[in-house]
Amino acid sequence: MNRQLIAYRKTLNMSQTDMAKAIGMCLTSYNLKENGKSDFTQSEMRSILNVLKKHNPNVTIDEIFFSQSVNVMITA
């Protein structure tokens, strides 16, 4: 589940249907992707970023799609 994307979308008072239409995707595909059951393509990520940047020019693709913390295990 992409919590950052959901938060941004809700901040803009957009439903999943609204976002899906804005990026030219069907609702079912968008729902699966936003909920982590399928991956967004790079072009879909850029389309979403363009929609969000209209309202928040400072938002970055990293912050939306790559802000998951990574745990690194070092073995000696």
MOPAC internal coordinates of N, CA, C and O (Angstrom, degrees):
PM7 1SCF
backbone

  N    0.0000 0     0.00 0     0.00 0    0    0    0
  C    1.4531 1     0.00 0     0.00 0    1    0    0
  C    1.5312 1   108.56 1     0.00 0    2    1    0
  O    1.2310 1   121.06 1   -47.29 1    3    2    1
  N    1.2933 1   115.58 1   132.71 1    3    2    1
  C    1.4613 1   120.26 1  -179.48 1    5    3    2
  C    1.5356 1   109.33 1   -96.39 1    6    5    3
  O    1.2310 1   121.36 1   -90.45 1    7    6    5
  N    1.3165 1   115.01 1    89.55 1    7    6    5
  C    1.4705 1   120.71 1  -176.00 1    9    7    6
  C    1.5266 1   112.66 1   -63.96 1   10    9    7
  O    1.2310 1   120.39 1   144.64 1   11   10    9
  N    1.3377 1   116.86 1   -35.36 1   11   10    9
  C    1.4744 1   120.00 1   179.60 1   13   11   10
  C    1.5238 1   110.58 1   -64.16 1   14   13   11
  O    1.2310 1   120.62 1   133.21 1   15   14   13
  N    1.3169 1   116.42 1   -46.79 1   15   14   13
  C    1.4550 1   120.78 1   179.77 1   17   15   14
  C    1.5231 1   110.73 1   -61.77 1   18   17   15
  O    1.2310 1   120.52 1   136.14 1   19   18   17
  N    1.3205 1   116.60 1   -43.86 1   19   18   17
  C    1.4606 1   120.83 1   179.22 1   21   19   18
  C    1.5251 1   110.16 1   -60.20 1   22   21   19
  O    1.2310 1   120.55 1   135.77 1   23   22   21
  N    1.3270 1   116.55 1   -44.23 1   23   22   21
  C    1.4636 1   120.60 1  -179.62 1   25   23   22
  C    1.5301 1   111.38 1   -62.68 1   26   25   23
  O    1.2310 1   120.35 1   134.48 1   27   26   25
  N    1.3229 1   116.94 1   -45.52 1   27   26   25
  C    1.4686 1   119.84 1   178.26 1   29   27   26
  C    1.5239 1   111.07 1   -62.46 1   30   29   27
  O    1.2310 1   120.68 1   135.77 1   31   30   29
  N    1.3307 1   116.30 1   -44.23 1   31   30   29
  C    1.4606 1   120.39 1  -178.80 1   33   31   30
  C    1.5250 1   110.61 1   -61.51 1   34   33   31
  O    1.2310 1   120.55 1   135.72 1   35   34   33
  N    1.3183 1   116.54 1   -44.28 1   35   34   33
  C    1.4680 1   120.48 1  -179.59 1   37   35   34
  C    1.5217 1   111.80 1   -68.31 1   38   37   35
  O    1.2310 1   120.23 1   145.79 1   39   38   37
  N    1.3301 1   117.16 1   -34.21 1   39   38   37
  C    1.4609 1   121.01 1   176.42 1   41   39   38
  C    1.5270 1   110.74 1   -59.11 1   42   41   39
  O    1.2310 1   121.00 1   146.24 1   43   42   41
  N    1.3220 1   115.69 1   -33.76 1   43   42   41
  C    1.4677 1   121.18 1   179.38 1   45   43   42
  C    1.5306 1   112.22 1   -87.39 1   46   45   43
  O    1.2310 1   120.76 1  -173.90 1   47   46   45
  N    1.3349 1   116.15 1     6.10 1   47   46   45
  C    1.4686 1   121.80 1  -177.38 1   49   47   46
  C    1.5262 1   111.83 1    55.95 1   50   49   47
  O    1.2310 1   121.21 1  -142.21 1   51   50   49
  N    1.3341 1   115.29 1    37.79 1   51   50   49
  C    1.4599 1   120.90 1   177.96 1   53   51   50
  C    1.5244 1   109.28 1  -102.69 1   54   53   51
  O    1.2310 1   121.12 1   -43.36 1   55   54   53
  N    1.3164 1   115.47 1   136.64 1   55   54   53
  C    1.4588 1   120.05 1   173.14 1   57   55   54
  C    1.5289 1   107.68 1   -84.52 1   58   57   55
  O    1.2310 1   120.70 1    -8.80 1   59   58   57
  N    1.3169 1   116.26 1   171.20 1   59   58   57
  C    1.4597 1   119.35 1   174.43 1   61   59   58
  C    1.5310 1   109.66 1   -61.13 1   62   61   59
  O    1.2310 1   120.53 1   143.27 1   63   62   61
  N    1.3117 1   116.59 1   -36.73 1   63   62   61
  C    1.4635 1   120.84 1   177.92 1   65   63   62
  C    1.5241 1   110.67 1   -61.23 1   66   65   63
  O    1.2310 1   120.51 1   135.91 1   67   66   65
  N    1.3329 1   116.64 1   -44.09 1   67   66   65
  C    1.4702 1   120.83 1   179.14 1   69   67   66
  C    1.5243 1   111.12 1   -60.52 1   70   69   67
  O    1.2310 1   120.58 1   133.42 1   71   70   69
  N    1.3385 1   116.50 1   -46.58 1   71   70   69
  C    1.4670 1   120.08 1  -178.47 1   73   71   70
  C    1.5204 1   110.37 1   -66.86 1   74   73   71
  O    1.2310 1   120.33 1   137.66 1   75   74   73
  N    1.3157 1   116.98 1   -42.34 1   75   74   73
  C    1.4649 1   120.04 1   179.17 1   77   75   74
  C    1.5262 1   110.35 1   -58.53 1   78   77   75
  O    1.2310 1   120.22 1   134.71 1   79   78   77
  N    1.3165 1   117.18 1   -45.29 1   79   78   77
  C    1.4664 1   120.76 1   178.64 1   81   79   78
  C    1.5265 1   110.98 1   -64.14 1   82   81   79
  O    1.2310 1   120.32 1   139.61 1   83   82   81
  N    1.3211 1   116.99 1   -40.39 1   83   82   81
  C    1.4691 1   121.44 1  -177.56 1   85   83   82
  C    1.5272 1   112.07 1   -62.64 1   86   85   83
  O    1.2310 1   120.49 1   149.90 1   87   86   85
  N    1.3275 1   116.67 1   -30.10 1   87   86   85
  C    1.4676 1   119.20 1  -178.70 1   89   87   86
  C    1.5285 1   112.21 1  -105.96 1   90   89   87
  O    1.2310 1   120.46 1  -175.03 1   91   90   89
  N    1.3222 1   116.73 1     4.97 1   91   90   89
  C    1.4568 1   120.22 1   176.22 1   93   91   90
  C    1.5155 1   114.85 1    74.23 1   94   93   91
  O    1.2310 1   120.49 1  -139.20 1   95   94   93
  N    1.3271 1   116.67 1    40.80 1   95   94   93
  C    1.4547 1   121.83 1  -177.72 1   97   95   94
  C    1.5265 1   108.49 1  -128.03 1   98   97   95
  O    1.2310 1   120.14 1   -27.93 1   99   98   97
  N    1.3110 1   117.33 1   152.07 1   99   98   97
  C    1.4664 1   118.90 1   176.32 1  101   99   98
  C    1.5352 1   109.21 1   -75.78 1  102  101   99
  O    1.2310 1   120.82 1   -25.97 1  103  102  101
  N    1.3151 1   116.03 1   154.03 1  103  102  101
  C    1.4581 1   121.75 1  -176.62 1  105  103  102
  C    1.5200 1   112.20 1   -59.03 1  106  105  103
  O    1.2310 1   119.94 1   137.32 1  107  106  105
  N    1.3076 1   117.73 1   -42.68 1  107  106  105
  C    1.4678 1   120.67 1  -177.80 1  109  107  106
  C    1.5278 1   111.03 1   -59.62 1  110  109  107
  O    1.2310 1   120.38 1   133.38 1  111  110  109
  N    1.3196 1   116.89 1   -46.62 1  111  110  109
  C    1.4724 1   120.49 1   179.16 1  113  111  110
  C    1.5181 1   110.85 1   -63.20 1  114  113  111
  O    1.2310 1   120.56 1   135.74 1  115  114  113
  N    1.3347 1   116.54 1   -44.26 1  115  114  113
  C    1.4623 1   119.81 1  -179.87 1  117  115  114
  C    1.5259 1   110.53 1   -61.35 1  118  117  115
  O    1.2310 1   120.43 1   134.93 1  119  118  117
  N    1.3185 1   116.79 1   -45.07 1  119  118  117
  C    1.4593 1   121.32 1  -179.52 1  121  119  118
  C    1.5226 1   111.18 1   -59.01 1  122  121  119
  O    1.2310 1   120.46 1   134.46 1  123  122  121
  N    1.3172 1   116.74 1   -45.54 1  123  122  121
  C    1.4711 1   120.30 1   179.18 1  125  123  122
  C    1.5247 1   111.25 1   -61.11 1  126  125  123
  O    1.2310 1   120.59 1   140.55 1  127  126  125
  N    1.3052 1   116.47 1   -39.45 1  127  126  125
  C    1.4643 1   120.82 1  -177.84 1  129  127  126
  C    1.5258 1   111.55 1   -73.99 1  130  129  127
  O    1.2310 1   120.18 1   135.32 1  131  130  129
  N    1.3216 1   117.25 1   -44.68 1  131  130  129
  C    1.4658 1   119.13 1  -179.92 1  133  131  130
  C    1.5291 1   110.61 1   -63.89 1  134  133  131
  O    1.2310 1   120.38 1   147.83 1  135  134  133
  N    1.3241 1   116.88 1   -32.17 1  135  134  133
  C    1.4611 1   120.61 1  -179.08 1  137  135  134
  C    1.5238 1   113.50 1   -89.15 1  138  137  135
  O    1.2310 1   120.13 1  -171.79 1  139  138  137
  N    1.3422 1   117.35 1     8.21 1  139  138  137
  C    1.4458 1   121.43 1   172.21 1  141  139  138
  C    1.5157 1   115.62 1    80.40 1  142  141  139
  O    1.2310 1   119.71 1  -168.82 1  143  142  141
  N    1.3243 1   118.16 1    11.18 1  143  142  141
  C    1.4611 1   120.87 1  -179.78 1  145  143  142
  C    1.5248 1   111.76 1   -87.90 1  146  145  143
  O    1.2310 1   120.75 1   169.34 1  147  146  145
  N    1.3103 1   116.18 1   -10.66 1  147  146  145
  C    1.4580 1   123.71 1   178.06 1  149  147  146
  C    1.5286 1   106.30 1  -151.42 1  150  149  147
  O    1.2310 1   120.18 1   -21.58 1  151  150  149
  N    1.3086 1   117.27 1   158.42 1  151  150  149
  C    1.4661 1   120.96 1  -177.73 1  153  151  150
  C    1.5216 1   111.71 1   -97.49 1  154  153  151
  O    1.2310 1   120.97 1   -35.33 1  155  154  153
  N    1.3262 1   115.74 1   144.67 1  155  154  153
  C    1.4583 1   121.04 1   171.78 1  157  155  154
  C    1.5248 1   108.35 1   -73.48 1  158  157  155
  O    1.2310 1   120.43 1   -36.75 1  159  158  157
  N    1.3254 1   116.79 1   143.25 1  159  158  157
  C    1.4586 1   120.43 1   172.38 1  161  159  158
  C    1.5267 1   108.11 1   -78.35 1  162  161  159
  O    1.2310 1   120.72 1   -13.31 1  163  162  161
  N    1.3198 1   116.22 1   166.69 1  163  162  161
  C    1.4655 1   119.47 1   178.01 1  165  163  162
  C    1.5192 1   111.10 1   -61.74 1  166  165  163
  O    1.2310 1   120.14 1   140.07 1  167  166  165
  N    1.3181 1   117.33 1   -39.93 1  167  166  165
  C    1.4763 1   118.87 1  -179.48 1  169  167  166
  C    1.5171 1   111.11 1   -68.19 1  170  169  167
  O    1.2310 1   119.67 1   145.61 1  171  170  169
  N    1.3175 1   118.24 1   -34.39 1  171  170  169
  C    1.4691 1   121.09 1   176.21 1  173  171  170
  C    1.5276 1   110.22 1   -66.63 1  174  173  171
  O    1.2310 1   120.49 1   139.54 1  175  174  173
  N    1.3357 1   116.66 1   -40.46 1  175  174  173
  C    1.4650 1   120.47 1   177.54 1  177  175  174
  C    1.5248 1   110.47 1   -61.07 1  178  177  175
  O    1.2310 1   120.47 1   137.11 1  179  178  177
  N    1.3280 1   116.70 1   -42.89 1  179  178  177
  C    1.4662 1   120.09 1   178.79 1  181  179  178
  C    1.5259 1   111.16 1   -65.20 1  182  181  179
  O    1.2310 1   120.15 1   141.18 1  183  182  181
  N    1.3202 1   117.32 1   -38.82 1  183  182  181
  C    1.4723 1   120.81 1   178.39 1  185  183  182
  C    1.5231 1   111.20 1   -63.47 1  186  185  183
  O    1.2310 1   120.82 1   136.31 1  187  186  185
  N    1.3197 1   116.03 1   -43.69 1  187  186  185
  C    1.4687 1   120.30 1   178.20 1  189  187  186
  C    1.5180 1   109.90 1   -63.58 1  190  189  187
  O    1.2310 1   120.63 1   135.82 1  191  190  189
  N    1.3386 1   116.41 1   -44.18 1  191  190  189
  C    1.4610 1   120.31 1   178.50 1  193  191  190
  C    1.5258 1   110.60 1   -57.88 1  194  193  191
  O    1.2310 1   119.91 1   136.72 1  195  194  193
  N    1.3231 1   117.78 1   -43.28 1  195  194  193
  C    1.4661 1   121.13 1   179.17 1  197  195  194
  C    1.5196 1   111.97 1   -61.20 1  198  197  195
  O    1.2310 1   119.96 1   140.53 1  199  198  197
  N    1.3286 1   117.68 1   -39.47 1  199  198  197
  C    1.4662 1   121.13 1   177.46 1  201  199  198
  C    1.5292 1   109.56 1   -64.25 1  202  201  199
  O    1.2310 1   120.38 1   133.24 1  203  202  201
  N    1.3218 1   116.87 1   -46.76 1  203  202  201
  C    1.4659 1   120.65 1  -177.22 1  205  203  202
  C    1.5249 1   112.02 1   -68.74 1  206  205  203
  O    1.2310 1   119.86 1   144.55 1  207  206  205
  N    1.3304 1   117.87 1   -35.45 1  207  206  205
  C    1.4701 1   121.57 1  -179.12 1  209  207  206
  C    1.5283 1   112.62 1   -65.39 1  210  209  207
  O    1.2310 1   119.83 1   156.63 1  211  210  209
  N    1.3112 1   117.93 1   -23.37 1  211  210  209
  C    1.4682 1   120.53 1   177.11 1  213  211  210
  C    1.5269 1   110.50 1   -62.30 1  214  213  211
  O    1.2310 1   120.77 1   152.14 1  215  214  213
  N    1.3159 1   116.13 1   -27.86 1  215  214  213
  C    1.4595 1   121.14 1  -177.38 1  217  215  214
  C    1.5207 1   112.80 1  -108.14 1  218  217  215
  O    1.2310 1   120.46 1   156.93 1  219  218  217
  N    1.3289 1   116.73 1   -23.07 1  219  218  217
  C    1.4598 1   121.48 1   179.45 1  221  219  218
  C    1.5264 1   107.98 1  -143.17 1  222  221  219
  O    1.2310 1   120.26 1   -90.51 1  223  222  221
  N    1.3418 1   117.10 1    89.49 1  223  222  221
  C    1.4676 1   120.43 1  -175.20 1  225  223  222
  C    1.5252 1   114.96 1   -61.70 1  226  225  223
  O    1.2310 1   119.97 1   165.01 1  227  226  225
  N    1.3204 1   117.66 1   -14.99 1  227  226  225
  C    1.4626 1   120.55 1  -176.92 1  229  227  226
  C    1.5240 1   114.29 1   -90.49 1  230  229  227
  O    1.2310 1   119.89 1   173.09 1  231  230  229
  N    1.3196 1   117.82 1    -6.91 1  231  230  229
  C    1.4590 1   120.67 1  -178.33 1  233  231  230
  C    1.5321 1   109.63 1   -68.04 1  234  233  231
  O    1.2310 1   120.87 1   -36.68 1  235  234  233
  N    1.3368 1   115.95 1   143.32 1  235  234  233
  C    1.4627 1   120.75 1  -179.59 1  237  235  234
  C    1.5257 1   110.39 1  -119.57 1  238  237  235
  O    1.2310 1   121.15 1   -22.29 1  239  238  237
  N    1.3069 1   115.41 1   157.71 1  239  238  237
  C    1.4633 1   120.39 1   178.49 1  241  239  238
  C    1.5300 1   110.26 1   -65.24 1  242  241  239
  O    1.2310 1   120.15 1   145.18 1  243  242  241
  N    1.3299 1   117.32 1   -34.82 1  243  242  241
  C    1.4660 1   120.95 1   178.10 1  245  243  242
  C    1.5177 1   111.31 1   -62.00 1  246  245  243
  O    1.2310 1   120.85 1   136.60 1  247  246  245
  N    1.2958 1   115.99 1   -43.40 1  247  246  245
  C    1.4584 1   121.26 1  -177.34 1  249  247  246
  C    1.5297 1   111.66 1   -65.37 1  250  249  247
  O    1.2310 1   120.14 1   147.24 1  251  250  249
  N    1.3122 1   117.34 1   -32.76 1  251  250  249
  C    1.4587 1   120.82 1  -178.81 1  253  251  250
  C    1.5253 1   112.10 1   -83.24 1  254  253  251
  O    1.2310 1   120.64 1   133.56 1  255  254  253
  N    1.3233 1   116.37 1   -46.44 1  255  254  253
  C    1.4560 1   120.01 1  -170.43 1  257  255  254
  C    1.5212 1   115.49 1  -107.88 1  258  257  255
  O    1.2310 1   119.68 1   163.13 1  259  258  257
  N    1.3322 1   118.21 1   -16.87 1  259  258  257
  C    1.4555 1   119.37 1  -174.00 1  261  259  258
  C    1.5240 1   113.14 1  -127.77 1  262  261  259
  O    1.2310 1   120.09 1  -152.73 1  263  262  261
  N    1.3092 1   117.44 1    27.27 1  263  262  261
  C    1.4628 1   120.00 1  -177.00 1  265  263  262
  C    1.5238 1   112.51 1   -91.08 1  266  265  263
  O    1.2310 1   120.51 1  -173.64 1  267  266  265
  N    1.3136 1   116.64 1     6.36 1  267  266  265
  C    1.4570 1   119.39 1   177.81 1  269  267  266
  C    1.5224 1   109.02 1   -65.62 1  270  269  267
  O    1.2310 1   120.70 1   -43.06 1  271  270  269
  N    1.3198 1   116.28 1   136.94 1  271  270  269
  C    1.4599 1   118.19 1   178.73 1  273  271  270
  C    1.5301 1   109.26 1   -74.33 1  274  273  271
  O    1.2310 1   121.53 1   -34.44 1  275  274  273
  N    1.3008 1   114.68 1   145.56 1  275  274  273
  C    1.4531 1   121.20 1  -178.53 1  277  275  274
  C    1.5142 1   108.21 1  -113.96 1  278  277  275
  O    1.2310 1   120.87 1   -53.35 1  279  278  277
  N    1.3077 1   115.94 1   126.65 1  279  278  277
  C    1.4539 1   120.81 1   176.58 1  281  279  278
  C    1.5167 1   108.80 1   -93.92 1  282  281  279
  O    1.2310 1   120.65 1   -50.95 1  283  282  281
  N    1.3088 1   116.37 1   129.05 1  283  282  281
  C    1.4571 1   120.89 1  -179.27 1  285  283  282
  C    1.5203 1   108.73 1  -112.19 1  286  285  283
  O    1.2310 1   121.47 1   -49.17 1  287  286  285
  N    1.3176 1   114.80 1   130.83 1  287  286  285
  C    1.4494 1   119.51 1   179.13 1  289  287  286
  C    1.5254 1   107.49 1  -109.01 1  290  289  287
  O    1.2310 1   121.05 1   -57.02 1  291  290  289
  N    1.3031 1   115.59 1   122.98 1  291  290  289
  C    1.4588 1   120.84 1  -179.97 1  293  291  290
  C    1.5280 1   107.63 1  -105.20 1  294  293  291
  O    1.2310 1   121.57 1   -53.48 1  295  294  293
  N    1.3187 1   114.61 1   126.52 1  295  294  293
  C    1.4655 1   118.92 1   177.18 1  297  295  294
  C    1.5221 1   108.97 1  -111.94 1  298  297  295
  O    1.2310 1   121.21 1   -36.71 1  299  298  297
  N    1.2882 1   115.30 1   143.29 1  299  298  297
  C    1.4745 1   119.74 1  -178.65 1  301  299  298
  C    1.4910 1   111.08 1  -100.69 1  302  301  299
  O    1.2310 1   120.10 1   180.00 1  303  302  301

